[in-house]
Amino acid sequence: MRDTLGISNTQLPVAQIERSAGSSRHETQSGTILTTKGPDKQLWIGICVLLYPTIVGIVLPILAMRDGPTTFTGYIRTLAFLFISGLVVLIGYMAYLASRLSRRHKQATRQRLGG
């Protein structure tokens, strides 16, 4: 059984629990084993997806504007392209997450209906 914090509460003997990278195991006084799992691949992909628009939409324009409008003018098209690419990456990732959540919802509905 897994709760909302991602902690698995199982009644397995210690020998049957596998240790994977990023997870830790704790045994309570009653013998219940709590397994916590570290950040998974999806979290790191999400952080990278948020980091890219931050860099191309905020950091690079600030760095380009620090020397004044004459040096900034030559980079406007490049910065605009990078900004639009950041938006495309962000919107694409949100569409991917929406389709993934929709697919999970359909699977959960089928399992509840017994099909």
LINPE-V638360 format. One record per residue. RES is the residue in three letters. SS is DSSP state (hx for helix, st for strand, lp for the rest). NEAR is the number of other C-alpha atoms within 8 Angstrom. D_LAST is the distance of its C-alpha to the last C-alpha in Angstrom with 1 decimal. Layout:
# LINPE-V638360
RES_SS_NEAR_D_LAST ; RES_SS_NEAR_D_LAST
This chain:
# LINPE-V638360
MET_lp_5_22.0 ; ARG_st_8_23.1 ; ASP_lp_7_25.1 ; THR_lp_5_25.9 ; LEU_lp_5_28.9 ; GLY_lp_8_26.9 ; ILE_st_11_28.3 ; SER_st_10_26.3 ; ASN_st_10_27.3 ; THR_st_8_26.8 ; GLN_lp_7_28.8 ; LEU_lp_8_29.5 ; PRO_lp_6_32.9 ; VAL_hx_6_34.8 ; ALA_hx_5_35.0 ; GLN_hx_6_31.3 ; ILE_lp_7_31.0 ; GLU_lp_5_31.6 ; ARG_lp_7_33.7 ; SER_lp_5_32.9 ; ALA_lp_4_35.0 ; GLY_lp_7_34.9 ; SER_st_10_33.4 ; SER_st_8_35.4 ; ARG_st_9_35.0 ; HIS_st_7_36.5 ; GLU_st_8_36.9 ; THR_lp_8_37.6 ; GLN_lp_5_40.1 ; SER_lp_4_37.5 ; GLY_lp_7_36.2 ; THR_lp_11_33.0 ; ILE_st_13_32.4 ; LEU_st_12_31.7 ; THR_st_11_30.8 ; THR_st_10_31.4 ; LYS_st_10_30.4 ; GLY_lp_6_32.8 ; PRO_lp_7_32.2 ; ASP_lp_7_29.7 ; LYS_hx_6_30.0 ; GLN_hx_6_28.4 ; LEU_hx_8_31.2 ; TRP_hx_9_33.9 ; ILE_hx_8_32.6 ; GLY_hx_8_32.5 ; ILE_hx_8_36.1 ; CYS_hx_8_37.3 ; VAL_hx_11_35.8 ; LEU_hx_9_37.7 ; LEU_hx_8_40.8 ; TYR_hx_9_41.3 ; PRO_hx_14_41.7 ; THR_hx_9_43.8 ; ILE_hx_9_46.2 ; VAL_hx_13_46.5 ; GLY_hx_12_46.5 ; ILE_hx_9_48.6 ; VAL_hx_9_50.4 ; LEU_hx_10_51.7 ; PRO_hx_10_53.0 ; ILE_hx_8_54.8 ; LEU_hx_8_56.3 ; ALA_hx_11_57.4 ; MET_hx_10_59.0 ; ARG_lp_6_61.0 ; ASP_lp_9_63.8 ; GLY_lp_8_64.3 ; PRO_hx_7_63.5 ; THR_hx_7_65.4 ; THR_hx_10_63.2 ; PHE_hx_11_60.0 ; THR_hx_7_60.6 ; GLY_lp_7_60.2 ; TYR_lp_9_56.7 ; ILE_hx_8_55.3 ; ARG_hx_7_53.4 ; THR_hx_7_52.0 ; LEU_hx_12_51.0 ; ALA_hx_8_49.4 ; PHE_hx_8_47.4 ; LEU_hx_10_46.3 ; PHE_hx_11_45.3 ; ILE_hx_8_43.3 ; SER_hx_8_41.6 ; GLY_hx_12_40.7 ; LEU_hx_9_39.2 ; VAL_hx_8_37.1 ; VAL_hx_10_35.9 ; LEU_hx_11_35.0 ; ILE_hx_8_33.3 ; GLY_hx_8_31.4 ; TYR_hx_9_30.2 ; MET_hx_8_29.1 ; ALA_hx_8_27.1 ; TYR_hx_8_25.5 ; LEU_hx_8_24.6 ; ALA_hx_8_23.2 ; SER_hx_8_21.0 ; ARG_hx_8_19.9 ; LEU_hx_8_19.1 ; SER_hx_8_17.3 ; ARG_hx_8_15.0 ; ARG_hx_8_14.5 ; HIS_hx_8_13.8 ; LYS_hx_8_11.1 ; GLN_hx_8_9.4 ; ALA_hx_8_10.1 ; THR_hx_8_8.8 ; ARG_hx_9_5.2 ; GLN_hx_8_5.9 ; ARG_hx_7_7.7 ; LEU_hx_6_5.7 ; GLY_lp_5_3.8 ; GLY_lp_5_0.0
